[in-house]
Amino acid sequence: MATEKKPQNTTQAKVEETRAKAEEATMEAVEKIKTQVKDGIEVSSENIKTATAKAENVIKERPLLSIGCAFLAGWAVSKLIK
């Protein structure tokens, strides 16, 4: 019986080793994806800040035009909803 357990133990060891390698590879992939997402969020955040600043400048330079555009957009949306 002792010889029968040896192959099973070796198989279990191989399974455990494979599981550990798979877990390590998964953790590395998760960290890589986290880094990519964080970088993407930072870039998107900067783009949004830039667009907001540009829109703010246009509103400050042409307040009446901005009010007119907002009114027109509201009117168009209300006509689409009806």
C-alpha positions in Angstrom: 0.0 0.0 0.0 2.9 2.3 0.6 3.8 2.2 -3.1 0.3 3.1 -4.1 0.3 6.3 -2.1 3.5 7.5 -3.6 2.1 8.1 -7.1 -0.9 9.7 -5.6 1.2 12.0 -3.5 3.3 12.9 -6.6 0.2 13.6 -8.5 -1.2 15.8 -5.7 2.1 17.6 -5.5 2.0 18.3 -9.3 -1.6 19.4 -9.0 -0.7 21.7 -6.1 2.3 23.1 -8.0 0.2 23.7 -11.1 -2.5 25.5 -9.0 0.1 27.7 -7.4 1.6 28.6 -10.8 -1.9 29.4 -12.1 -2.7 31.5 -9.1 0.6 33.4 -9.5 -0.1 34.0 -13.2 -3.6 35.2 -12.4 -2.4 37.6 -9.8 0.2 39.0 -12.2 -2.5 39.5 -14.9 -4.8 41.2 -12.4 -2.1 43.6 -11.3 -1.3 44.4 -15.0 -4.9 45.1 -15.7 -5.2 47.3 -12.6 -2.2 49.3 -13.8 -3.7 49.7 -17.3 -7.1 50.8 -15.9 -5.5 53.3 -13.6 -3.5 54.8 -16.4 -6.6 55.0 -18.6 -8.6 56.7 -15.9 -5.8 59.2 -15.4 -5.7 60.1 -19.1 -9.5 60.3 -19.3 -9.6 62.5 -16.2 -7.1 64.9 -17.8 -9.1 65.0 -21.0 -12.3 65.8 -19.1 -10.6 68.5 -17.2 -9.3 70.0 -20.4 -12.7 69.9 -22.1 -14.4 71.4 -19.1 -11.9 74.3 -19.0 -12.4 74.9 -22.7 -16.2 74.9 -22.3 -15.9 77.2 -19.3 -13.8 79.7 -21.4 -16.4 79.7 -24.2 -19.2 80.3 -21.7 -17.3 83.2 -20.2 -16.4 84.7 -23.6 -19.9 84.4 -25.0 -22.5 84.2 -22.2 -25.6 85.2 -24.4 -24.7 82.6 -27.0 -24.3 80.0 -24.3 -27.7 80.8 -22.9 -29.3 80.7 -26.3 -27.7 77.3 -27.1 -28.9 75.9 -23.7 -32.4 77.2 -24.4 -32.4 75.7 -27.9 -31.1 72.4 -26.7 -33.8 72.3 -24.0 -36.5 73.1 -26.5 -35.3 70.5 -28.9 -35.2 67.8 -26.2 -38.7 68.7 -25.1 -40.0 68.4 -28.6 -38.3 65.0 -29.0 -39.9 63.8 -25.7 -43.4 64.7 -26.7 
